[in-house]
Amino acid sequence: MTKGEQARLMAWRLKVLRQAAEEQNVARVCRRFWMSRKSFYKWKQRHAEHGDAGLCDRPRTPQRSPRATPRDVVDKILYLRQRYHFGAARIASYLDRFHGLAIARSSTHRILKRHGMHRLSANQKHQPHGKRWQRYEKPQPGHRLQLDVKFLERIPGSRRRLNQFTAIDDCTRIRVLKVYDACTQRAAIFHRRGAAPIAVSRARRANGQRRRVPVPVPLAPRGTGYPPRVHPTTHAAAQREGRALTPGR
């Protein structure tokens, strides 16, 4: 019901109450306006308690719903829809797998529809690809190593500038980060030797130049870790790692 229809209905009910007050005959007025006396006395009581505002129709939703979906679950559903654009089935599966919340797919869709999020815009829908991309990687560990250096912010109270060296193996995606106080060839060679627990045969710097290592050197670094599963297609993988780990970005 629109606001205009609601206003006309309130005016009609107020007219019935005033007509009954003037004629002092409720039965005759109810017959004239096609209204039962039970409804008449209901609106008369609401008008006496709340005034003209009491003549509005109250919401038909129940005051209390013990079996309704909890608010925190609704917030999780809306967050997954806004952030990752999951569908109803995938949201229900995600909540069951990672949060232990059993919710039906139909309930998830009903919640999304209630909040106007059951349809995605055209730029957020899945676009089929004629040819799926293939992850860039080398066949064996140590075949190629991506090297890059990132200048860090100066430490407050110090005039020395630090340099973050990053090395990523193109096969295992092992990533090694280390901070040096000088950006020299000696620091780069030292970092390359500690870049992976394998023998490195070729290294590529950030500008694309290659450098052959004549004799494979067995490396045994400490603190190596696996980077996130991304899609690095060129040697810019190390540069992306440096930008992502720089404070303030």
Secondary structure, DSSP 4 states (H G I P E B T S, - for coil): --HHHHHHHHHHHHHHHHHHHHH--HHHHHHHTT--HHHHHHHHHHHHHHGGGGGSPPP-S-S--TTSPPHHHHHHHHHHHHHH---HHHHHHHHHHHS-----HHHHHHHHHHTT-SS--GGGS----SS-------SSTTS-EEEEEEEPPPPTT--PPPEEEEEEETTT--EEEEEES--SHHHHHHHHHTS-SS---EEE-TTS-EEE-SS------SS-BPPP-----STTHHHHHHHHTSTT-
